[in-house]
Structure formats: C-alpha cells, structure tokens
Amino acid sequence: MINIKNFLVTVILISLLLINGCASNEIDNLESSKTRLKGEISVWAEIPVGLTEKQSAYFQEIVSDSTMQFHKLNPDVTISLKFVLPDEQLSEFSREIARGAGPDIFSVSLTHDKIASLIRLGYLNSVDEEDFDLSQFRREALQRVSYDDQIYAIPVRLGTQVLCYNKNKVKEVPKTLDELILQARRGYSVGLLSDFSTNFWGIGAFGGQLFDQSGRMVLGENQGWVQWMQWLKNAQNEPNFYLIEDIDTLKEAFIQGRLTYTACSSGWLPLLSEALGANNLGLALLPGRENQPATPPLWTVGFIFNRASSENQHQLALKLAQFSTNAQYQQQLQVKAAFLIPVNKNAKVDASLFPKQAVLFEQSQTGIIVSLDQLEKNKAIFEYGSVLYHQVMAGEMTPEEAALKIQQAVSNQLN
C-alpha cells in the first residue's frame, strides 16, 4: 500500500524543485535579455586611397565580413554599412551630422586635418576608460588619436613607410644610408618621393626630432633636419639616385623595374604586390645610421563616433569597435590583410608566417607620431616646411637657412 504521508512529501518536494527550476530559468532569461545587444547602427567605411578596382572590392569584402561576424555574435543588432570614397568622406560626414544624421561610427584615415574641426564643432563623441578598455592599445596609436588630452577615435590599423625592393635584383639589402649610396653607385637604382612629409623619415638617423617631450615643435632647433636635407642634396648628385616629385611616376618606375629601391608607404603595398607579384616584392627597414634608425611618419585609421547618435546606438558602435580591435580579430586579419599593422599591443606578429607584416611592425616602433591637435596647431608650419624643402632641393636656399626660417615661424606662431 502507498504511504500517503511519504507520497505527499515527495509531491511537495518535486513541486518545489519545479518551481525553483522555473524561477531559475526566468532569472536566466531575464539576465540574458538584459545583456543581449539590440538595436540598429549605421556604419561608414572609407575606402583606402590608391587601390585598384579589384583591391577595393577585396577591402569591402573584409569589412563586410567583419560586420557579419559581429552580427552573428549579436543577432539582434542590425548594421547598415556604407563605403565612402576618400575624396568624399569627411565633407559628406560633416553635412550629414550638421543636420542630425550621418553614421554612428565611421572608419576613416586620421591624417585629415578636418578631424580637428569636427571635434571643435562638437560633432564627435570622445572615448574614455569608462566606455572602452584603452589599455589594450599601443601607446603610439592612442597618442595619434588624442586631442587636448582626450581620445576622439579608436585606432583600427596603423600605416608607415618601409624600404621596398625588387627581390629579382637584390642580393643584399642596405641597412644604412651609406650602404644605400654604395648600392646606387654599383647600379642598383634608388628613387625617393621628393616631398617634405613623405620624405621625412631620415631626420631620426641624424638625431633630429619633430617635437620635444612637451609636444613643442623643435624641427628647426636641432641639426637633424639640416643634415638630412644635406644628405638628400648630395645623394641626388650620385649616379642612379633620383628624387621624384610625382608619386605615380615613382610607383610606375618601380613597378617597371627601372628602380630597384624606393621608400614606400604601406598604403602602396597592395598595388606593388599585385603588380610585381607577392613573391617578388621585398620589404626591409628603412636605412638609418649606426644606432640611429629611420623615423618615418606613423599614420592611423580609426573609428570616430557621431555625437548625434542615441546612447544605445553609441554603445553598439563602441561594441563593434571593440570587436574589430581585439587581439584575436586583429591577428586573424593578418591572413587576409597582408599589410596590416596591429593597433592592439597583445596581437602578435609571427615573422615566420607573416614576414612583411613583421617588417612593418618593427618599423612602426620608431615612427614619428603627430597627434590630432598637433596636426591642427602646426598645419601652417608643415605647409611652410614643404615650400622650404623644395627651395632647398632646388638650390635656392641652404638647409641651415631653411631650418632658421622654420624656427622663426614656430616662434611667431607661439607669440
């Protein structure tokens, strides 16, 4: 016979367990709904300058794949993605924001001085540690996106310059500027873009600096720029050494094999690799001097955030930026984007698997950084420096006279 008392106890225990289980499931569902990302955001991505139609399509594929991966992890987030040409991006962005529209997040080159004007107009959201774990980024990358000691962009990738060479012609790559001259004398032709900002990488080899520790421009106060310009003037008189003012002419000469070496921007590498063949394009550190490496500019592509976005849209945009810059995803990108320089300091570059990225990464360690506010404050000085540089190269002025004029211009600006 069934023991009624035991039976009732068993029923009660089972009922309590079921109630607790249901309550637990409801709590789990509630917590899940709280943490699940929901909403819709608009994303713009600038197409890098200088890509062929095929390369542009591949770039768009990589970016689209990134947003799709984020959507798979967050299925309740809808992403509207638009690609913008380089000559359209910030003008259209400004117009859209001015009328309370535009993307929530925009991946764009931060070399544009217009970024600073967007900040001053109040169009961009700043980013701080409460919004984002900024400690994961390389110090240089964060310095590049700062304005008045605040962060106004999340760095996505870095760019710099390296020495490009044709592997079919070169047996031993020059490590110093003297060795580069010797190779030119032996018939290995060298072509450099003759431009103030692009052809700036040699000042560090002579101990020069652009800014001091306080961020003040000191270009004309030391001998680095003077000695570098003098080296360039002497080099252009060497056989097989050319200073070329037109960027397309320089690229074409290198692609056709008329030049063995050139100092190339990482942004050129997709084009050069496709034209020469990936196995024929060699990358090396820019030549410096003993214990004084070359110091090329360090460029940044970063995410900027629309001040007009709602709080939820802004948080979703930050989550997308976090996904695109975490160490694991940045390492995955090395397989697809052969010339990516990671911004995440925890992303490793395996030289045995990715030798070209390893060269770019190593070269970026000595790069010159210009923050957003330094770019804005010194815009007129940079433009004046370009004029002086060309006068020196044309023999109309000595390097010493140019340095003095730069120094005077900086002093006048401060006063």
C-alpha positions as semicolon CSV with decimal commas, in nm:
position;residue;x (nm);y (nm);z (nm)
1;M;0,000;0,000;0,000
2;I;0,122;0,354;-0,077
3;N;0,225;0,553;0,229
4;I;0,012;0,867;0,193
5;K;0,241;1,072;0,413
6;N;0,554;0,984;0,216
7;F;0,370;1,033;-0,111
8;L;0,260;1,387;-0,013
9;V;0,614;1,477;0,096
10;T;0,750;1,355;-0,237
11;V;0,492;1,556;-0,433
12;I;0,572;1,870;-0,237
13;L;0,947;1,827;-0,290
14;I;0,900;1,773;-0,663
15;S;0,675;2,079;-0,684
16;L;0,931;2,293;-0,502
17;L;1,205;2,174;-0,736
18;L;0,993;2,255;-1,040
19;I;0,908;2,600;-0,904
20;N;1,273;2,670;-0,829
21;G;1,372;2,545;-1,173
22;C;1,118;2,769;-1,345
23;A;1,225;3,064;-1,132
24;S;1,587;2,995;-1,219
25;N;1,505;2,980;-1,591
26;E;1,311;3,306;-1,567
27;I;1,608;3,474;-1,397
28;D;1,847;3,335;-1,660
29;N;1,620;3,458;-1,939
30;L;1,589;3,797;-1,771
31;E;1,967;3,830;-1,734
32;S;2,016;3,718;-2,094
33;S;1,771;3,979;-2,219
34;K;1,948;4,245;-2,016
35;T;2,293;4,168;-2,157
36;R;2,191;4,094;-2,516
37;L;2,273;4,379;-2,754
38;K;1,978;4,511;-2,951
39;G;1,926;4,792;-3,197
40;E;2,037;4,930;-3,532
41;I;2,350;5,123;-3,622
42;S;2,484;5,289;-3,934
43;V;2,848;5,221;-4,025
44;W;3,058;5,406;-4,282
45;A;3,398;5,285;-4,401
46;E;3,642;5,491;-4,606
47;I;3,793;5,302;-4,899
48;P;4,173;5,344;-4,881
49;V;4,326;5,565;-5,146
50;G;4,526;5,410;-5,430
51;L;4,351;5,073;-5,454
52;T;4,265;4,913;-5,786
53;E;3,904;4,813;-5,852
54;K;3,986;4,454;-5,759
55;Q;4,163;4,557;-5,439
56;S;3,880;4,792;-5,344
57;A;3,631;4,506;-5,382
58;Y;3,852;4,286;-5,161
59;F;3,875;4,559;-4,896
60;Q;3,497;4,592;-4,894
61;E;3,468;4,215;-4,858
62;I;3,693;4,218;-4,550
63;V;3,496;4,498;-4,384
64;S;3,162;4,335;-4,470
65;D;3,286;4,007;-4,325
66;S;3,383;4,184;-4,003
67;T;3,035;4,331;-3,958
68;M;2,877;3,994;-4,041
69;Q;3,087;3,822;-3,773
70;F;2,978;4,085;-3,522
71;H;2,614;4,034;-3,626
72;K;2,643;3,657;-3,577
73;L;2,758;3,716;-3,221
74;N;2,485;3,977;-3,173
75;P;2,190;3,869;-3,390
76;D;1,961;4,142;-3,253
77;V;2,189;4,416;-3,385
78;T;2,118;4,535;-3,739
79;I;2,406;4,702;-3,921
80;S;2,372;4,933;-4,219
81;L;2,709;4,951;-4,397
82;K;2,816;5,214;-4,649
83;F;3,151;5,255;-4,825
84;V;3,274;5,608;-4,895
85;L;3,540;5,723;-5,140
86;P;3,840;5,906;-4,991
87;D;3,768;6,239;-5,161
88;E;3,407;6,242;-5,036
89;Q;3,425;6,113;-4,680
90;L;3,457;6,399;-4,433
91;S;3,266;6,658;-4,636
92;E;2,965;6,428;-4,661
93;F;3,008;6,325;-4,297
94;S;3,004;6,691;-4,187
95;R;2,694;6,770;-4,391
96;E;2,508;6,470;-4,251
97;I;2,600;6,544;-3,889
98;A;2,507;6,912;-3,929
99;R;2,150;6,802;-3,997
100;G;2,146;6,548;-3,713
101;A;2,209;6,244;-3,932
102;G;2,513;6,051;-4,053
103;P;2,666;5,722;-3,940
104;D;2,701;5,620;-3,578
105;I;3,056;5,501;-3,643
106;F;3,294;5,588;-3,925
107;S;3,625;5,419;-4,012
108;V;3,842;5,691;-4,164
109;S;4,203;5,799;-4,212
110;L;4,303;6,036;-3,932
111;T;4,563;6,221;-4,140
112;H;4,292;6,468;-4,239
113;D;4,316;6,800;-4,056
114;K;3,936;6,823;-4,086
115;I;3,905;6,578;-3,795
116;A;4,012;6,854;-3,556
117;S;3,744;7,089;-3,690
118;L;3,480;6,819;-3,636
119;I;3,595;6,794;-3,274
120;R;3,582;7,171;-3,222
121;L;3,231;7,184;-3,374
122;G;3,119;6,927;-3,116
123;Y;3,032;6,668;-3,380
124;L;3,234;6,379;-3,234
125;N;3,198;6,177;-2,916
126;S;3,513;6,139;-2,709
127;V;3,607;5,797;-2,566
128;D;3,733;5,728;-2,215
129;E;3,816;5,429;-1,994
130;E;3,456;5,405;-1,874
131;D;3,345;5,341;-2,233
132;F;3,637;5,135;-2,357
133;D;3,941;4,942;-2,239
134;L;4,206;5,171;-2,383
135;S;4,489;4,985;-2,210
136;Q;4,487;4,722;-2,489
137;F;4,619;4,969;-2,748
138;R;4,975;5,059;-2,839
139;R;5,079;5,388;-2,680
140;E;5,165;5,536;-3,021
141;A;4,819;5,455;-3,156
142;L;4,645;5,632;-2,867
143;Q;4,875;5,931;-2,889
144;R;4,787;5,961;-3,258
145;V;4,412;5,988;-3,184
146;S;4,435;6,235;-2,895
147;Y;4,317;6,595;-2,892
148;D;4,365;6,817;-2,584
149;D;4,441;6,509;-2,374
150;Q;4,118;6,334;-2,476
151;I;4,071;6,038;-2,708
152;Y;3,847;6,109;-3,007
153;A;3,889;5,790;-3,210
154;I;3,952;5,421;-3,162
155;P;4,259;5,324;-3,368
156;V;4,193;5,040;-3,613
157;R;4,518;4,998;-3,805
158;L;4,849;5,175;-3,846
159;G;5,049;5,270;-4,153
160;T;5,409;5,376;-4,205
161;Q;5,692;5,363;-4,460
162;V;5,945;5,089;-4,531
163;L;6,211;5,019;-4,791
164;C;6,061;4,836;-5,090
165;Y;6,287;4,647;-5,327
166;N;6,269;4,407;-5,618
167;K;6,379;4,062;-5,498
168;N;6,479;3,965;-5,850
169;K;6,750;4,231;-5,848
170;V;6,873;4,250;-5,490
171;K;7,116;4,012;-5,320
172;E;7,186;4,209;-5,001
173;V;6,959;4,479;-4,864
174;P;7,128;4,801;-4,740
175;K;7,090;4,864;-4,368
176;T;7,241;5,213;-4,356
177;L;7,223;5,526;-4,567
178;D;7,590;5,486;-4,661
179;E;7,521;5,133;-4,788
180;L;7,227;5,265;-4,991
181;I;7,458;5,514;-5,165
182;L;7,715;5,240;-5,231
183;Q;7,447;5,022;-5,392
184;A;7,337;5,313;-5,612
185;R;7,697;5,352;-5,727
186;R;7,703;4,983;-5,817
187;G;7,399;5,020;-6,041
188;Y;7,109;4,947;-5,804
189;S;6,883;5,244;-5,875
190;V;6,713;5,428;-5,589
191;G;6,405;5,651;-5,619
192;L;6,258;5,858;-5,336
193;L;5,943;6,070;-5,340
194;S;6,065;6,429;-5,311
195;D;5,814;6,568;-5,066
196;F;5,850;6,729;-4,723
197;S;5,617;6,500;-4,527
198;T;5,668;6,172;-4,714
199;N;6,044;6,218;-4,745
200;F;6,075;6,298;-4,374
201;W;6,189;5,962;-4,249
202;G;6,565;6,033;-4,246
203;I;6,578;6,304;-3,978
204;G;6,591;6,049;-3,694
205;A;6,900;5,891;-3,847
206;F;7,076;6,224;-3,782
207;G;6,937;6,263;-3,431
208;G;6,659;6,501;-3,534
209;Q;6,319;6,536;-3,371
210;L;5,989;6,686;-3,476
211;F;5,857;6,753;-3,123
212;D;6,020;6,763;-2,782
213;Q;5,889;6,587;-2,469
214;S;5,637;6,864;-2,407
215;G;5,497;6,842;-2,760
216;R;5,660;7,166;-2,881
217;M;5,788;7,160;-3,241
218;V;6,168;7,164;-3,247
219;L;6,232;7,075;-3,611
220;G;6,442;7,385;-3,679
221;E;6,627;7,384;-3,347
222;N;6,843;7,077;-3,398
223;Q;7,068;6,966;-3,679
224;G;6,874;6,653;-3,774
225;W;6,659;6,812;-4,044
226;V;6,953;7,018;-4,173
227;Q;7,181;6,716;-4,205
228;W;6,908;6,503;-4,365
229;M;6,835;6,765;-4,629
230;Q;7,207;6,798;-4,697
231;W;7,232;6,421;-4,734
232;L;6,944;6,427;-4,984
233;K;7,108;6,711;-5,181
234;N;7,431;6,515;-5,201
235;A;7,253;6,189;-5,283
236;Q;7,068;6,331;-5,584
237;N;7,405;6,403;-5,743
238;E;7,502;6,036;-5,714
239;P;7,458;5,803;-6,014
240;N;7,133;5,602;-6,013
241;F;6,981;5,809;-5,731
242;Y;6,660;6,000;-5,809
243;L;6,433;6,239;-5,618
244;I;6,095;6,221;-5,792
245;E;5,817;6,468;-5,719
246;D;5,526;6,281;-5,881
247;I;5,401;5,982;-5,683
248;D;5,252;5,798;-5,983
249;T;5,574;5,836;-6,180
250;L;5,771;5,692;-5,889
251;K;5,537;5,393;-5,848
252;E;5,538;5,319;-6,220
253;A;5,918;5,334;-6,239
254;F;5,945;5,086;-5,954
255;I;5,681;4,852;-6,100
256;Q;5,851;4,854;-6,441
257;G;6,185;4,767;-6,282
258;R;6,359;5,096;-6,357
259;L;6,406;5,144;-5,983
260;T;6,547;4,877;-5,752
261;Y;6,467;5,055;-5,424
262;T;6,212;5,305;-5,305
263;A;6,080;5,425;-4,971
264;C;5,717;5,319;-4,995
265;S;5,409;5,384;-4,787
266;S;5,231;5,078;-4,652
267;G;4,927;5,205;-4,840
268;W;5,110;5,139;-5,168
269;L;5,184;4,777;-5,089
270;P;4,866;4,613;-5,224
271;L;4,928;4,779;-5,562
272;L;5,301;4,700;-5,571
273;S;5,247;4,342;-5,457
274;E;4,985;4,281;-5,726
275;A;5,197;4,441;-5,999
276;L;5,528;4,271;-5,914
277;G;5,390;3,953;-5,760
278;A;5,386;3,894;-5,385
279;N;5,699;3,679;-5,402
280;N;5,897;3,943;-5,591
281;L;5,822;4,239;-5,364
282;G;6,069;4,267;-5,078
283;L;6,030;4,481;-4,766
284;A;6,306;4,593;-4,532
285;L;6,359;4,855;-4,264
286;L;6,440;5,199;-4,398
287;P;6,815;5,257;-4,380
288;G;6,943;5,468;-4,093
289;R;7,283;5,524;-3,937
290;E;7,463;5,328;-3,667
291;N;7,238;5,311;-3,359
292;Q;7,011;5,574;-3,514
293;P;6,718;5,423;-3,703
294;A;6,498;5,589;-3,960
295;T;6,189;5,763;-3,820
296;P;5,906;5,754;-4,076
297;P;5,565;5,911;-4,003
298;L;5,310;5,686;-3,835
299;W;4,960;5,710;-3,982
300;T;4,635;5,584;-3,832
301;V;4,294;5,470;-3,950
302;G;4,041;5,493;-3,670
303;F;3,675;5,480;-3,574
304;I;3,514;5,817;-3,499
305;F;3,174;5,840;-3,331
306;N;2,878;6,062;-3,415
307;R;2,770;6,292;-3,128
308;A;2,413;6,286;-3,265
309;S;2,375;5,910;-3,204
310;S;2,143;5,791;-2,928
311;E;2,304;5,641;-2,618
312;N;2,211;5,288;-2,730
313;Q;2,348;5,346;-3,081
314;H;2,670;5,484;-2,935
315;Q;2,713;5,182;-2,707
316;L;2,653;4,947;-3,001
317;A;2,910;5,140;-3,206
318;L;3,162;5,103;-2,923
319;K;3,095;4,728;-2,908
320;L;3,159;4,699;-3,283
321;A;3,484;4,894;-3,243
322;Q;3,582;4,669;-2,953
323;F;3,524;4,359;-3,164
324;S;3,726;4,498;-3,458
325;T;4,025;4,586;-3,241
326;N;4,053;4,292;-3,003
327;A;4,378;4,095;-3,021
328;Q;4,221;3,777;-3,161
329;Y;4,045;3,950;-3,451
330;Q;4,350;4,166;-3,534
331;Q;4,559;3,852;-3,555
332;Q;4,301;3,688;-3,784
333;L;4,319;3,989;-4,014
334;Q;4,688;3,924;-4,082
335;V;4,583;3,631;-4,301
336;K;4,350;3,849;-4,510
337;A;4,513;4,191;-4,493
338;A;4,875;4,121;-4,571
339;F;4,996;4,470;-4,480
340;L;4,806;4,532;-4,157
341;I;4,998;4,680;-3,863
342;P;4,805;4,584;-3,547
343;V;4,698;4,854;-3,303
344;N;4,631;4,607;-3,023
345;K;4,952;4,557;-2,826
346;N;4,852;4,198;-2,746
347;A;4,825;4,100;-3,113
348;K;5,135;3,901;-3,211
349;V;5,306;3,917;-3,549
350;D;5,473;3,587;-3,638
351;A;5,772;3,674;-3,859
352;S;5,797;3,320;-3,993
353;L;5,436;3,327;-4,116
354;F;5,399;3,697;-4,193
355;P;5,746;3,834;-4,279
356;K;5,614;4,150;-4,446
357;Q;5,390;4,240;-4,151
358;A;5,685;4,178;-3,920
359;V;5,894;4,436;-4,108
360;L;5,609;4,688;-4,099
361;F;5,553;4,623;-3,729
362;E;5,922;4,667;-3,645
363;Q;5,948;4,984;-3,850
364;S;5,642;5,129;-3,678
365;Q;5,825;5,109;-3,345
366;T;6,042;5,405;-3,449
367;G;5,766;5,604;-3,621
368;I;5,706;5,976;-3,567
369;I;5,367;6,042;-3,408
370;V;5,165;6,358;-3,468
371;S;4,851;6,382;-3,255
372;L;4,526;6,532;-3,386
373;D;4,582;6,861;-3,205
374;Q;4,949;6,880;-3,309
375;L;4,839;6,826;-3,670
376;E;4,591;7,112;-3,638
377;K;4,818;7,355;-3,450
378;N;5,111;7,305;-3,687
379;K;4,928;7,283;-4,019
380;A;5,070;7,615;-4,140
381;I;5,421;7,513;-4,029
382;F;5,400;7,185;-4,222
383;E;5,284;7,371;-4,534
384;Y;5,566;7,623;-4,494
385;G;5,814;7,340;-4,439
386;S;5,707;7,188;-4,771
387;V;5,782;7,515;-4,951
388;L;6,122;7,545;-4,782
389;Y;6,207;7,182;-4,856
390;H;6,154;7,229;-5,230
391;Q;6,358;7,552;-5,226
392;V;6,646;7,367;-5,060
393;M;6,631;7,080;-5,311
394;A;6,622;7,331;-5,598
395;G;6,934;7,502;-5,463
396;E;6,757;7,831;-5,385
397;M;6,829;7,806;-5,013
398;T;7,069;7,623;-4,783
399;P;6,940;7,364;-4,533
400;E;7,063;7,593;-4,250
401;E;6,861;7,886;-4,383
402;A;6,551;7,666;-4,411
403;A;6,589;7,543;-4,053
404;L;6,621;7,901;-3,927
405;K;6,306;8,005;-4,112
406;I;6,115;7,709;-3,964
407;Q;6,236;7,804;-3,618
408;Q;6,126;8,165;-3,669
409;A;5,785;8,052;-3,795
410;V;5,733;7,836;-3,487
411;S;5,834;8,124;-3,258
412;N;5,595;8,361;-3,438
413;Q;5,315;8,109;-3,404
414;L;5,373;8,076;-3,029
415;N;5,380;8,453;-2,985
